[in-house]
């Protein structure tokens, strides 16, 4: 398996994986993924196995340690030199889950974010994933103000040590 930066040839697979990985109200629309990739392709990382993209992680960069809903819908809010990496989505095809692939994707995002001089990573997750992200080093910041997809979210923050 290979964890690598995504390229244009991966877009269709990422769109499919997004639709499978999230409920319809929460999944990014095809045009949103295309627009995000156009604006910040350096923030898309894929897992590839036997020539097939089986998972990916993506998000913009911002100057605040939070993930307001506006960031999902307005690519102009992306700050190329932002101090915090966000995670919009972490998706692995169901048949490849529970193999540590999501953790590999997050760890590569952490590595790249540190290399790029970011202060940390911010994301939101549902209640059942709080402990998962805590095991990856994130701290639970409480219930998020996000109403994305009509769901309850938790703010998670990982600050890199100096």
C-alpha positions in Angstrom: 0.0 0.0 0.0 1.1 3.5 -0.7 0.2 6.8 1.1 0.8 9.7 -1.3 -0.4 13.1 -2.4 -3.4 12.9 -4.6 -3.3 13.9 -8.3 -5.9 14.8 -10.8 -6.4 11.1 -11.8 -7.6 10.4 -8.3 -10.5 12.9 -8.3 -13.2 10.4 -9.5 -12.2 7.8 -6.9 -12.2 10.4 -4.1 -15.7 11.6 -5.2 -16.9 8.0 -5.0 -15.3 7.3 -1.7 -16.8 10.5 -0.2 -20.3 9.5 -1.3 -19.8 6.0 0.3 -18.1 7.3 3.5 -20.6 10.0 4.6 -24.4 10.2 4.8 -25.8 12.4 1.9 -26.4 15.4 4.1 -22.7 15.4 5.2 -20.9 14.3 2.1 -19.1 16.9 0.0 -20.7 17.3 -3.4 -18.8 16.4 -6.5 -18.4 20.0 -7.5 -17.1 20.9 -4.0 -14.4 18.2 -4.1 -13.3 19.3 -7.6 -13.2 23.0 -6.5 -11.3 22.1 -3.3 -8.8 20.1 -5.3 -8.4 23.0 -7.8 -7.6 25.4 -4.9 -5.6 23.2 -2.5 -4.5 20.0 -4.1 -1.5 19.8 -1.8 -3.9 19.0 1.1 -5.3 15.8 -0.5 -3.6 12.6 0.5 -4.7 9.2 -0.8 -4.2 5.6 0.2 -3.6 3.4 -2.8 -3.6 -0.4 -2.8 -2.9 -2.5 -5.9 -3.4 0.6 -8.1 -6.8 1.5 -6.5 -7.5 4.5 -4.4 -9.1 3.1 -1.3 -9.1 6.2 1.0 -8.3 9.8 1.4 -8.0 12.8 3.7 -8.4 16.4 2.8 -8.9 19.9 4.2 -7.9 23.5 3.8 -5.5 25.6 5.9 -6.6 28.5 8.1 -5.2 30.8 10.7 -7.7 29.8 13.5 -7.6 26.6 15.5 -11.2 25.9 14.6 -13.3 24.5 11.8 -16.3 26.7 11.1 -18.9 25.4 8.6 -18.1 28.3 6.2 -14.7 26.6 5.4 -16.5 23.6 3.8 -18.4 25.8 1.3 -16.1 28.8 0.5 -12.7 27.9 -0.9 -11.7 31.6 -0.9 -11.3 31.2 2.9 -8.4 28.8 2.4 -5.1 30.5 3.5 -2.2 28.8 1.7 0.2 29.9 4.4 -2.3 29.3 7.2 -1.1 28.2 10.6 -3.6 25.3 11.1 -4.4 22.4 8.8 -8.1 21.4 8.8 -9.6 18.0 8.1 -12.8 18.1 6.1 -13.0 14.4 5.6 -11.2 11.2 6.3 -12.7 8.3 4.3 -11.7 4.7 3.7 -13.8 2.3 1.6 -15.7 0.0 3.9 -14.0 -3.2 2.8 -10.6 -1.7 3.8 -11.6 -0.3 7.2 -10.1 -1.6 10.5 -6.7 -2.1 8.8 -5.1 1.1 10.1 -5.4 3.0 6.8 -7.2 6.0 8.3 -4.4 6.3 10.9 -1.8 6.1 8.2 -3.6 8.9 6.3 -3.8 11.1 9.4 -0.2 10.5 10.3 0.9 11.5 6.9 -1.2 14.7 7.1 0.5 15.3 10.5 3.9 14.8 9.0 3.3 17.1 6.1 1.7 19.7 8.3 4.7 19.8 10.5 7.0 19.9 7.5 5.0 22.9 6.2 5.4 24.8 9.4 1.8 24.5 10.7 1.1 24.8 14.4 -1.5 22.0 14.4 -4.5 20.3 12.9 -8.1 20.9 13.7 -11.1 18.7 12.8 -14.7 17.9 13.9 -16.0 14.4 14.6 -19.0 12.6 15.9 -19.1 11.3 19.5 -18.1 7.8 18.6 -14.9 9.0 17.0 -13.6 11.2 19.8 -11.6 8.4 21.4 -10.2 7.4 18.0 -8.8 10.9 17.4 -7.6 11.1 21.0 -5.5 8.0 20.4 -3.9 9.9 17.5 -2.9 12.7 19.8 -5.9 15.1 19.3 -7.5 16.8 22.3 -11.3 17.1 22.7 -12.2 20.7 22.8 -15.9 20.2 23.5 -19.1 20.2 21.4 -18.6 22.1 18.2 -20.7 25.0 17.0 -20.9 23.2 13.6 -24.3 22.2 12.3 -22.8 20.6 9.2 -25.3 18.1 7.8 -27.6 18.6 10.7 -25.4 16.5 13.0 -23.7 17.1 16.4 -20.0 17.5 16.1 -17.0 17.7 18.5 -14.1 20.0 18.1 -10.7 18.2 18.1 -7.3 19.9 18.1 -3.8 18.6 17.8 -1.1 21.2 18.6 2.4 20.3 17.5 5.1 20.5 20.1 7.9 22.9 19.3 
